[in-house]
């Protein structure tokens, strides 16, 4: 359950949630499998097989799991069927089938195949930290994060959030970290990967992996006007991650010491016990890290705050 990505959002006013009321609200949007004619379904899922509630609370942080189930209809199957039907219709009626009619035929094919399609599920984890006025989502794309926020907003009726933002540009600060080691915060180390991009429209991109990213040949690109848009970092050997210029965190890895601490704390093999331990340690670590990240970048922006 350890998060691998971070999409961060700040609440622009206090969010008061009653645990009992929240659970009943979540129940109203509990996951149910796709019906035969549906292409996808969203809903809240139990955080562990042995869980009795849809939300799990630890240290004031509220953990939720969104399940998405969708029908899988291979594009190759649809296109082949479409081609066959168009050829058959053109031969039978001795006429050309236009684009608009092809789209109609394609929609009919999808409607026919949907009830017989295979289904697959994906899960998006996230938690609300009311005392820190934060929502933290483990999502690799903004689309998945928005899907989580949209359902949460429907569930509780209102969700006053804005994207997490800082006073200084992450790109400018990361560029400074490469150019001058003295500007790097204490305990923060470069981790052998970066991406540079020209600020010109459709500018060139330089990607570096498994090398000294502050070497002279890399710094030469910065002298020509390129800026850092992605940078791999190691914080106190407790977190390794890639920081992006939009303030998302990718490829997040928690340090071995923290993971060993979690394993040592497992009282038994019950999935709920493991979940509680992992979430407690992870959320406490991120509670330290997120304000530190904001501090590196000039502090958390007050834009959008009530």
ChimeraX attribute file (.defattr): number of C-alpha atoms within 10 A of each C-alpha:
attribute: neighborCount
match mode: 1-to-1
recipient: residues
	/A:1	13
	/A:2	16
	/A:3	20
	/A:4	16
	/A:5	20
	/A:6	24
	/A:7	23
	/A:8	22
	/A:9	20
	/A:10	24
	/A:11	22
	/A:12	18
	/A:13	14
	/A:14	13
	/A:15	16
	/A:16	8
	/A:17	12
	/A:18	8
	/A:19	13
	/A:20	8
	/A:21	11
	/A:22	14
	/A:23	15
	/A:24	15
	/A:25	17
	/A:26	22
	/A:27	17
	/A:28	11
	/A:29	16
	/A:30	17
	/A:31	18
	/A:32	14
	/A:33	16
	/A:34	17
	/A:35	12
	/A:36	14
	/A:37	15
	/A:38	14
	/A:39	18
	/A:40	17
	/A:41	16
	/A:42	22
	/A:43	22
	/A:44	25
	/A:45	25
	/A:46	18
	/A:47	22
	/A:48	19
	/A:49	10
	/A:50	11
	/A:51	16
	/A:52	11
	/A:53	14
	/A:54	21
	/A:55	21
	/A:56	23
	/A:57	16
	/A:58	15
	/A:59	11
	/A:60	14
	/A:61	22
	/A:62	19
	/A:63	22
	/A:64	23
	/A:65	21
	/A:66	23
	/A:67	22
	/A:68	23
	/A:69	20
	/A:70	19
	/A:71	22
	/A:72	15
	/A:73	16
	/A:74	10
	/A:75	10
	/A:76	9
	/A:77	12
	/A:78	15
	/A:79	13
	/A:80	10
	/A:81	14
	/A:82	19
	/A:83	15
	/A:84	10
	/A:85	16
	/A:86	18
	/A:87	14
	/A:88	12
	/A:89	14
	/A:90	12
	/A:91	11
	/A:92	9
	/A:93	9
	/A:94	10
	/A:95	10
	/A:96	12
	/A:97	13
	/A:98	9
	/A:99	9
	/A:100	9
	/A:101	12
	/A:102	15
	/A:103	12
	/A:104	10
	/A:105	17
	/A:106	19
	/A:107	14
	/A:108	12
	/A:109	17
	/A:110	16
	/A:111	15
	/A:112	12
	/A:113	18
	/A:114	18
	/A:115	15
	/A:116	13
	/A:117	17
	/A:118	12
	/A:119	15
	/A:120	11
	/A:121	13
	/A:122	10
	/A:123	17
	/A:124	20
	/A:125	20
	/A:126	22
	/A:127	20
	/A:128	22
	/A:129	22
	/A:130	18
	/A:131	12
	/A:132	15
	/A:133	15
	/A:134	24
	/A:135	23
	/A:136	23
	/A:137	27
	/A:138	24
	/A:139	25
	/A:140	17
	/A:141	13
	/A:142	12
	/A:143	10
	/A:144	18
	/A:145	21
	/A:146	14
	/A:147	16
	/A:148	26
	/A:149	18
	/A:150	13
	/A:151	17
	/A:152	20
	/A:153	14
	/A:154	13
	/A:155	21
	/A:156	14
	/A:157	9
	/A:158	11
	/A:159	16
	/A:160	15
	/A:161	19
	/A:162	16
	/A:163	18
	/A:164	23
	/A:165	21
	/A:166	19
	/A:167	15
	/A:168	16
	/A:169	14
	/A:170	24
	/A:171	22
	/A:172	14
	/A:173	19
	/A:174	23
	/A:175	20
	/A:176	17
	/A:177	20
	/A:178	22
	/A:179	20
	/A:180	11
	/A:181	12
	/A:182	10
	/A:183	13
	/A:184	17
	/A:185	14
	/A:186	10
	/A:187	9
	/A:188	15
	/A:189	17
	/A:190	19
	/A:191	19
	/A:192	16
	/A:193	18
	/A:194	27
	/A:195	18
	/A:196	22
	/A:197	21
	/A:198	18
	/A:199	12
	/A:200	9
	/A:201	7
	/A:202	8
	/A:203	9
	/A:204	11
	/A:205	14
	/A:206	14
	/A:207	13
	/A:208	14
	/A:209	12
	/A:210	9
	/A:211	12
	/A:212	15
	/A:213	22
	/A:214	19
	/A:215	11
	/A:216	11
	/A:217	10
	/A:218	19
	/A:219	16
	/A:220	13
	/A:221	16
	/A:222	19
	/A:223	10
	/A:224	9
	/A:225	12
	/A:226	21
	/A:227	24
	/A:228	27
	/A:229	22
	/A:230	25
	/A:231	26
	/A:232	22
	/A:233	20
	/A:234	20
	/A:235	18
	/A:236	12
	/A:237	16
	/A:238	15
	/A:239	18
	/A:240	22
	/A:241	20
	/A:242	22
	/A:243	24
	/A:244	19
	/A:245	18
	/A:246	15
	/A:247	22
	/A:248	19
	/A:249	23
	/A:250	23
	/A:251	15
	/A:252	20
	/A:253	18
	/A:254	20
	/A:255	15
	/A:256	12
	/A:257	11
	/A:258	17
	/A:259	17
	/A:260	10
	/A:261	13
	/A:262	19
	/A:263	14
	/A:264	10
	/A:265	13
	/A:266	16
	/A:267	10
	/A:268	10
	/A:269	8
	/A:270	13
	/A:271	15
	/A:272	17
	/A:273	16
	/A:274	19
	/A:275	18
	/A:276	20
	/A:277	19
	/A:278	20
	/A:279	23
	/A:280	18
	/A:281	17
	/A:282	18
	/A:283	22
	/A:284	13
	/A:285	15
	/A:286	15
	/A:287	15
	/A:288	10
	/A:289	15
	/A:290	17
	/A:291	14
	/A:292	14
	/A:293	18
	/A:294	19
	/A:295	15
	/A:296	20
	/A:297	20
	/A:298	14
	/A:299	15
	/A:300	19
	/A:301	15
	/A:302	13
	/A:303	13
	/A:304	15
	/A:305	12
	/A:306	9
